[in-house]
């Protein structure tokens, strides 16, 4: 059994869920990269994240935190 919480989750799904939850403006505040603040779109952001490992890592870390928040809300 794979213990990686991101196993099987695509970058597109992560980004879409984060944008749905926080919106582009808040996402740009949380992760300061231009593709989230200047004419943001899923397509352009995915292109940037796929070729920029440090930025992708920041998205993955935020997504893991987001998953943790969801788990806590379900337990309440």
N, C-alpha and C positions, 0 to 999 in steps of 0.2 A: 504494500500500500504506500502510495506517495504522500508524504506529509507536507509537500509544498502547497500552500493555499492558492497559488496561482496556476497550478497544473491544469491544463485544459482551457484556460481562460485567455482569449485573444487580447492583444493590445487594443484592438478596436472596441471590444466589449468593455474593457477597463475604462477607456477614455469616454465612451458613450455614457456609462453609468456615472462617472465622475461629473461630466457636464450636466447630466440630468439632475444630479443631487445638488451641485454647487453653482452651476452656471459658469459661463466663460470668465466673467469678471472676477468672481471669487477664486476660480481655479488659477487665474493669472496672478492673483495676490498670493496664493498658497505656493505656487511653483512659478517663479519669475523667469519665464521664457517668452520671447516675443510672439511665438506662434499662438499663444493663448490670449494675447492682448491686442494684437494688430490684425484685424480682419480674420478672426479665428474661424476655422472649419475643421470638421473631423478629418477630412481628406488631407488637408495641408499639414495638420498637426501629426497625423500618422506618418506622413512622409518624413517629417523632421525627426520624430521620435525613433523611427526605424533606423535612421543613420546616425543617431546621436546617443550613444550608450548612457552617458551621465544623465541626460534628460529622461530617458526611458526608465532608468533606475528611480528617479524622483517620482515619476508617475506610479510605478509599482509600489513604492513605499507608501504613498498617499492612499492607494487603492487598498493595501493591506490594513491601514488604519481605518479606512471607510468600512471594510468588512468587519473589523472589530467593533465599530460603533453599531452596526446593524445587529450583530450578535447580542450585544448588551441590551439594545432596545427590545429585542424579542424576549429576553429573559425577564424584563420588567413587567 
